[in-house]
Amino acid sequence: MRPGQCTSSSPWVQCAASGLAVFAWVVRQSPEPGARLFDLQRNGLDVFDAFVVAWLFGQLAVPVHHVLPGIGRD
């Protein structure tokens, strides 16, 4: 993926990518607090936990991209 390609993608992809980046950064910087924060099933950090974080950040794309600009115009 080229650097400019992500900026022209959909807001959902951008937010999901930022969620994965946050997940990777927190787990790399402090594994134990990161595990307490992101390990939802208490079975160790795995792909499921990264997917959940990406999904949650992806859900932020809806209000950020659609709702907030409408509020700003009113």
Secondary structure, DSSP 8 states (H G I E B T S, - for coil): --HHHHHTS-HHHHHHHHHHHHHHHHHHH-HHHHHHHH-SSSS-S-HHHHHHHHHHHHHTHHIIIIIHHHHHH-
